[in-house]
């Protein structure tokens, strides 16, 4: 539409700090699979203190350069058998899991945390919102 107007922003978004990135790494679950050819959670966690000062500038550059690597957005969904099911012809005997890129997951986690925090502080989330 022509002549659209948007309300003023409620807060100024800032790219993630090294501290936020480190916290996001620490929240990663051990043993969770990532897409083939990407960095596993366990490696991020084992090297968190070492790599965070290097990840920070890369993640912040996605905002200053207004770009997000395509590889970080790619996911693969695979379907696994649920153990102990009697009939694997039943679709409910299977469960899908999504494998994603660790960098995308980490950066998205930092962004989601910041947006959630600001929305709660500013009272933008309805009182009856759950989940």
N, C-alpha and C positions, 0 to 999 in steps of 0.2 A: 504494500500500500504506500501511497505517496503521503508525505507530511505526517509521518507517524511521530508520536512523542512518547517518551518513556519516562517513568517516574525517576527521580534522582536515586542513586544507589543508597542503600541503607548503611553500608560500610565500604571502606576501601580494601579490596582484596589485596593481600600480599603473598607472594610466592613462598613456598615452605622454607623454613630455616633448617640449618643442619640439625638442630635439636629436635625439630618435628620429624625429620627424616630418620634420625636415630631411634626415636620412640616408635615410629612405624615399623622399622626393622625389628625391634624388640617384640612387637606384637605379632609378627609373623609366626605361623604355626610350624613346628618342627615336622619334618617328614612329608609335608604336602608337596605334591608333584607340580612341576611347571611344564610349559611347552618344551618339547625336545629342542636342544640347542640353546636353551636359556639358562640363566643362573638359578640354581635351586635355593629355596628359602634357607636351608641349612648353611649354605655358603655365605649368603648375606649376613646371617646371624653370627657365624663364626668370625667374620671379618668386619663387623659393624663399625667398631672404633676406627679401623684403618681406612675403610672405604667411604664413610660418610662425608669427610671433607672434600672428596672428589665427586661424589654424587650430587652434593648440594649445588655447585655451579652448573652442572649438566641439567638438573631438574629445573632450576630457576631460569636457565636459558630457554626452556620451552615457552616461557611467558614473555621474556624480553624479545625473543626472535619470532614469537607467535607461530610456533610450529610444534608438532607432536609426532614423533617418529611412527610411521605406519606399523613397524614391527611390534611396538608396544601395545597396539590395539588388537592384534591378531590373537584369536583364541582357537582352541580345538576342543570339541566336545566328544568324549568317548562314553560308551555305555558299558557298565560293569554288572556282572551277575551279583545279586544279593546272595550271600551265603545261606545255605540251608533251605532254599526254596524247593518245593517238590516238583514244580513244573515250569521249566524255563521257556515254555511257549507262551506263558502268561506275561504280558508286558509289565505287570507290577513286580515281577521277579528280577527286574533290572533297575539300575539307577544311573542317571547321567552324571558325569563330572566334567567340569570345564577346566582345561589347562590354559593358563595365560602366561604372559611375559612378566617376570619379576619386577622389572623397572616400571612398567605401566601400573602394576598392582600397587607398588610402593608409592608412586607419585599420586595416584588416584586416592589412596588411603589418606595421604597428607591433606589433599584438597577436601575430601569428604569430612575429615575431622574438623578442619577450619570452618567450613560452611556450617556444619552442625553446631559448633561452638558459638559462632556469631548469631545464628538463627535463634538459638536458645537464649543468649544474652539479650537479644533485641525483642524477644517475645513473638517471634514470627511463626513458631510452631504451635498449632492449636493444642489446647490442654488435653483434648481427647485423642491426640495422635499417639499411636503406639507402633512399635516396630521400626 
